[in-house]
């Protein structure tokens, strides 16, 4: 059986590590910025302790990742955003 991929030609995939205050509204704000900037969410992971929320998102878009990064760092509860290098695509 062939696996289906939602990847479209010309789209790049990027991973961001977001460090933020552990508040309930942070995840909603992050996801809203991702959607409004035209990025498709591929994966999401969240870890929380008493002092910090760590969110790892993998997104896909034709747009430069700097457009998303520059908006995420402006969010009130976000303390740091690290963008990893573009991930290579693996086709099955």
C-alpha positions as CSV (number, residue, x, y, z in Angstrom):
1,X,0.0,0.0,0.0
2,X,1.4,3.4,-1.0
3,X,1.7,6.1,1.7
4,X,0.1,9.4,0.9
5,X,2.2,12.6,1.5
6,X,0.7,16.0,1.9
7,X,4.0,17.6,0.8
8,X,3.7,19.8,-2.2
9,X,6.5,20.6,-4.6
10,X,8.3,23.8,-3.7
11,X,7.3,23.6,-0.1
12,X,10.0,23.5,2.6
13,X,9.7,21.9,6.0
14,X,11.1,23.6,9.1
15,X,11.3,22.8,12.8
16,X,11.0,25.5,15.5
17,X,11.7,25.2,19.2
18,X,9.6,27.7,21.2
19,X,10.3,28.5,24.9
20,X,7.4,30.3,26.7
21,X,5.7,30.9,30.0
22,X,3.4,28.0,31.0
23,X,0.1,29.8,30.4
24,X,-3.0,28.2,28.9
25,X,-3.4,30.8,26.1
26,X,0.2,30.4,24.7
27,X,-0.5,27.3,22.6
28,X,-3.6,29.0,21.0
29,X,-1.5,32.1,20.2
30,X,1.3,30.1,18.6
31,X,-1.1,28.1,16.5
32,X,-2.9,31.3,15.4
33,X,0.3,32.9,14.2
34,X,1.3,29.7,12.3
35,X,-2.0,29.7,10.5
36,X,-2.2,33.4,9.8
37,X,1.3,33.4,8.3
38,X,0.4,30.7,5.8
39,X,2.3,27.7,7.3
40,X,0.9,24.2,7.5
41,X,1.4,22.4,10.8
42,X,3.1,19.0,10.2
43,X,3.8,18.0,13.8
44,X,3.6,19.4,17.3
45,X,5.1,18.4,20.6
46,X,4.7,20.2,24.0
47,X,6.5,19.7,27.3
48,X,5.8,21.7,30.4
49,X,7.3,22.1,33.8
50,X,6.6,24.6,36.6
51,X,8.7,27.3,35.0
52,X,8.7,26.8,31.3
53,X,6.7,25.5,28.3
54,X,8.7,24.0,25.5
55,X,6.9,23.6,22.2
56,X,8.4,22.0,19.1
57,X,6.5,22.6,15.8
58,X,7.3,21.3,12.4
59,X,5.7,23.5,9.7
60,X,5.7,23.5,5.9
61,X,5.3,26.4,3.4
62,X,6.7,28.1,0.4
63,X,7.3,31.2,2.6
64,X,10.6,31.9,4.3
65,X,10.7,30.6,7.9
66,X,11.9,34.0,9.0
67,X,8.4,35.4,8.5
68,X,7.0,33.0,11.0
69,X,10.0,33.3,13.4
70,X,9.8,37.1,13.5
71,X,6.1,36.9,14.5
72,X,6.5,34.2,17.1
73,X,9.3,36.1,19.0
74,X,6.9,39.1,19.4
75,X,4.3,37.0,21.4
76,X,4.1,38.3,25.0
77,X,4.7,35.0,26.8
78,X,7.4,33.7,24.3
79,X,10.9,34.0,25.6
80,X,12.9,32.4,22.8
81,X,12.4,30.8,19.4
82,X,15.1,28.6,17.8
83,X,14.8,27.6,14.1
84,X,16.5,24.5,13.0
85,X,17.9,24.1,9.5
86,X,15.5,23.0,6.8
87,X,14.9,19.3,7.0
88,X,15.4,17.0,4.0
89,X,12.3,15.4,2.6
90,X,12.1,11.6,2.6
91,X,9.8,10.0,0.1
92,X,8.3,6.6,0.6
